[in-house]
Amino acid sequence: MENGESTEDAARRETLEEACTEVNIQSLYTLTSIVHVNQVQLIYLADMPTPDYGPSEESLEVRLFEEHEIPWDALAFETIRQVLRLYFEDRKQQQFPLRHVEINNNAFNTARVHD
């Protein structure tokens, strides 16, 4: 985050910087506390108003994937793997509760905050 920037504004900016696309933020989806490295990650549900996206100086490749196409072993961060798994489970029910995920030394604990 930049000084004076909200978390939603930071998510929009990071998406534009890394994927060259704008998004409409819908809601906060996961708050992940990564205890052993003193980090917090916020993941938002969002939609892309246009199909335009691409790589930037901060990314080598940008693609959209169907669930069965995701290269799970090639994802750089375990936190993203976990959030994507939660997302696809929730998508089946069409319910996306806010979740708090805690990771401590690679042990994952997930709690639903509310529906």
CYANA upper distance limits for C-alpha pairs under 8 A (distance plus 0.5 A):
  1 MET  CA      5 GLU  CA      6.85
  1 MET  CA      6 SER  CA      8.19
  1 MET  CA      7 THR  CA      7.56
  1 MET  CA     10 ALA  CA      6.01
  2 GLU  CA     10 ALA  CA      7.76
  5 GLU  CA      9 ASP  CA      6.49
  5 GLU  CA     10 ALA  CA      6.75
  6 SER  CA     10 ALA  CA      6.65
  7 THR  CA     11 ALA  CA      6.71
  7 THR  CA     42 LEU  CA      8.32
  8 GLU  CA     12 ARG  CA      6.79
  8 GLU  CA     25 ILE  CA      7.58
  8 GLU  CA     44 TYR  CA      8.46
  9 ASP  CA     13 ARG  CA      6.61
 10 ALA  CA     14 GLU  CA      6.47
 11 ALA  CA     15 THR  CA      6.60
 11 ALA  CA     44 TYR  CA      8.15
 12 ARG  CA     16 LEU  CA      6.74
 12 ARG  CA     22 GLU  CA      7.13
 12 ARG  CA     23 VAL  CA      6.77
 12 ARG  CA     24 ASN  CA      8.40
 12 ARG  CA     25 ILE  CA      8.18
 13 ARG  CA     17 GLU  CA      6.55
 14 GLU  CA     18 GLU  CA      6.42
 15 THR  CA     19 ALA  CA      5.96
 15 THR  CA     20 CYS  CA      7.29
 15 THR  CA     21 THR  CA      6.87
 15 THR  CA     22 GLU  CA      7.29
 15 THR  CA     23 VAL  CA      7.97
 16 LEU  CA     20 CYS  CA      4.95
 16 LEU  CA     21 THR  CA      5.30
 16 LEU  CA     22 GLU  CA      6.13
 17 GLU  CA     21 THR  CA      8.47
 17 GLU  CA     56 SER  CA      7.26
 17 GLU  CA     57 GLU  CA      8.45
 17 GLU  CA     58 GLU  CA      7.44
 18 GLU  CA     55 PRO  CA      7.18
 18 GLU  CA     56 SER  CA      6.26
 18 GLU  CA     57 GLU  CA      7.97
 18 GLU  CA     58 GLU  CA      5.85
 18 GLU  CA     59 SER  CA      6.22
 19 ALA  CA     53 TYR  CA      6.16
 19 ALA  CA     54 GLY  CA      5.77
 19 ALA  CA     55 PRO  CA      5.99
 19 ALA  CA     56 SER  CA      6.91
 19 ALA  CA     59 SER  CA      7.77
 19 ALA  CA     62 VAL  CA      6.73
 20 CYS  CA     52 ASP  CA      8.17
 20 CYS  CA     53 TYR  CA      5.57
 20 CYS  CA     54 GLY  CA      5.96
 20 CYS  CA     55 PRO  CA      7.10
 20 CYS  CA     56 SER  CA      7.00
 21 THR  CA     48 MET  CA      7.92
 21 THR  CA     52 ASP  CA      6.64
 21 THR  CA     53 TYR  CA      5.35
 21 THR  CA     54 GLY  CA      7.93
 22 GLU  CA     48 MET  CA      6.82
 22 GLU  CA     49 PRO  CA      7.82
 22 GLU  CA     50 THR  CA      8.41
 23 VAL  CA     46 ALA  CA      6.52
 23 VAL  CA     47 ASP  CA      5.96
 23 VAL  CA     48 MET  CA      5.14
 23 VAL  CA     49 PRO  CA      7.00
 24 ASN  CA     46 ALA  CA      5.80
 24 ASN  CA     47 ASP  CA      5.81
 24 ASN  CA     48 MET  CA      6.85
 24 ASN  CA     49 PRO  CA      7.58
 25 ILE  CA     44 TYR  CA      7.11
 25 ILE  CA     45 LEU  CA      6.68
 25 ILE  CA     46 ALA  CA      4.79
 25 ILE  CA     47 ASP  CA      7.24
 26 GLN  CA     44 TYR  CA      7.59
 26 GLN  CA     45 LEU  CA      5.89
 26 GLN  CA     46 ALA  CA      5.49
 26 GLN  CA     47 ASP  CA      7.88
 27 SER  CA     44 TYR  CA      6.14
 27 SER  CA     45 LEU  CA      5.90
 27 SER  CA     46 ALA  CA      7.68
 28 LEU  CA     42 LEU  CA      7.67
 28 LEU  CA     43 ILE  CA      6.72
 28 LEU  CA     44 TYR  CA      4.86
 28 LEU  CA     45 LEU  CA      6.71
 28 LEU  CA     98 LEU  CA      6.96
 29 TYR  CA     42 LEU  CA      8.08
 29 TYR  CA     43 ILE  CA      6.10
 29 TYR  CA     44 TYR  CA      5.50
 29 TYR  CA     45 LEU  CA      6.35
 29 TYR  CA     96 PHE  CA      7.41
 29 TYR  CA     97 PRO  CA      7.22
 29 TYR  CA     98 LEU  CA      5.30
 29 TYR  CA     99 ARG  CA      6.76
 30 THR  CA     41 GLN  CA      8.36
 30 THR  CA     42 LEU  CA      6.29
 30 THR  CA     43 ILE  CA      5.63
 30 THR  CA     44 TYR  CA      7.43
 30 THR  CA     83 VAL  CA      7.90
 30 THR  CA     98 LEU  CA      6.26
 30 THR  CA     99 ARG  CA      5.27
 30 THR  CA    100 HIS  CA      6.27
 30 THR  CA    101 VAL  CA      7.42
 31 LEU  CA     40 VAL  CA      7.55
 31 LEU  CA     41 GLN  CA      6.37
 31 LEU  CA     42 LEU  CA      5.22
 31 LEU  CA     43 ILE  CA      7.08
 31 LEU  CA     98 LEU  CA      8.33
 31 LEU  CA     99 ARG  CA      6.81
 31 LEU  CA    100 HIS  CA      5.39
 31 LEU  CA    101 VAL  CA      6.65
 32 THR  CA     40 VAL  CA      6.03
 32 THR  CA     41 GLN  CA      5.52
 32 THR  CA     42 LEU  CA      6.87
 32 THR  CA     79 THR  CA      8.39
 32 THR  CA    100 HIS  CA      6.33
 32 THR  CA    101 VAL  CA      5.04
 32 THR  CA    102 GLU  CA      6.17
 32 THR  CA    103 ILE  CA      7.87
 33 SER  CA     38 ASN  CA      8.23
 33 SER  CA     39 GLN  CA      6.65
 33 SER  CA     40 VAL  CA      5.16
 33 SER  CA     41 GLN  CA      7.17
 33 SER  CA    100 HIS  CA      8.17
 33 SER  CA    101 VAL  CA      6.74
 33 SER  CA    102 GLU  CA      5.29
 33 SER  CA    103 ILE  CA      6.64
 34 ILE  CA     38 ASN  CA      6.48
 34 ILE  CA     39 GLN  CA      5.56
 34 ILE  CA     40 VAL  CA      6.42
 34 ILE  CA     41 GLN  CA      8.34
 34 ILE  CA    102 GLU  CA      6.59
 34 ILE  CA    103 ILE  CA      5.31
 34 ILE  CA    104 ASN  CA      6.66
 35 VAL  CA     39 GLN  CA      7.09
 35 VAL  CA    102 GLU  CA      7.64
 35 VAL  CA    103 ILE  CA      6.53
 35 VAL  CA    104 ASN  CA      5.60
 35 VAL  CA    105 ASN  CA      8.17
 36 HIS  CA    103 ILE  CA      8.08
 36 HIS  CA    104 ASN  CA      5.87
 36 HIS  CA    105 ASN  CA      6.30
 53 TYR  CA     62 VAL  CA      7.90
 54 GLY  CA     61 GLU  CA      7.72
 54 GLY  CA     62 VAL  CA      5.91
 54 GLY  CA     63 ARG  CA      8.03
 55 PRO  CA     59 SER  CA      5.77
 55 PRO  CA     60 LEU  CA      6.28
 55 PRO  CA     61 GLU  CA      5.71
 55 PRO  CA     62 VAL  CA      5.80
 56 SER  CA     60 LEU  CA      7.52
 65 PHE  CA     69 GLU  CA      6.18
 65 PHE  CA     70 ILE  CA      6.40
 66 GLU  CA     70 ILE  CA      7.23
 67 GLU  CA     88 PHE  CA      8.04
 71 PRO  CA     75 LEU  CA      7.21
 72 TRP  CA     81 ARG  CA      7.41
 75 LEU  CA     80 ILE  CA      7.95
 75 LEU  CA     81 ARG  CA      7.39
 76 ALA  CA     80 ILE  CA      8.47
 77 PHE  CA     81 ARG  CA      7.21
 78 GLU  CA     82 GLN  CA      6.75
 79 THR  CA     83 VAL  CA      6.72
 80 ILE  CA     84 LEU  CA      6.52
 81 ARG  CA     85 ARG  CA      6.76
 82 GLN  CA     86 LEU  CA      6.82
 83 VAL  CA     87 TYR  CA      6.58
 84 LEU  CA     88 PHE  CA      6.73
 85 ARG  CA     89 GLU  CA      6.79
 86 LEU  CA     90 ASP  CA      6.60
 87 TYR  CA     91 ARG  CA      6.44
 87 TYR  CA     96 PHE  CA      7.96
 88 PHE  CA     92 LYS  CA      7.06
 89 GLU  CA     93 GLN  CA      7.76
 90 ASP  CA     94 GLN  CA      6.51
 90 ASP  CA     95 GLN  CA      6.04
 90 ASP  CA     96 PHE  CA      6.13
 91 ARG  CA     95 GLN  CA      6.97
 91 ARG  CA     96 PHE  CA      7.67
 95 GLN  CA    115 ASP  CA      7.97
 96 PHE  CA    115 ASP  CA      7.58
 97 PRO  CA    112 ARG  CA      6.95
 97 PRO  CA    113 VAL  CA      7.54
 97 PRO  CA    114 HIS  CA      6.15
 97 PRO  CA    115 ASP  CA      4.89
 98 LEU  CA    112 ARG  CA      6.66
 98 LEU  CA    113 VAL  CA      5.93
 98 LEU  CA    114 HIS  CA      6.26
 98 LEU  CA    115 ASP  CA      7.21
 99 ARG  CA    110 THR  CA      7.36
 99 ARG  CA    111 ALA  CA      6.19
 99 ARG  CA    112 ARG  CA      5.02
 99 ARG  CA    113 VAL  CA      5.70
 99 ARG  CA    114 HIS  CA      7.93
100 HIS  CA    110 THR  CA      6.42
100 HIS  CA    111 ALA  CA      5.81
100 HIS  CA    112 ARG  CA      6.85
100 HIS  CA    113 VAL  CA      6.82
101 VAL  CA    108 PHE  CA      7.43
101 VAL  CA    109 ASN  CA      6.21
101 VAL  CA    110 THR  CA      4.93
101 VAL  CA    111 ALA  CA      6.85
102 GLU  CA    107 ALA  CA      8.50
102 GLU  CA    108 PHE  CA      6.35
102 GLU  CA    109 ASN  CA      5.67
102 GLU  CA    110 THR  CA      6.88
103 ILE  CA    107 ALA  CA      5.90
103 ILE  CA    108 PHE  CA      5.23
103 ILE  CA    109 ASN  CA      6.97
104 ASN  CA    108 PHE  CA      7.44
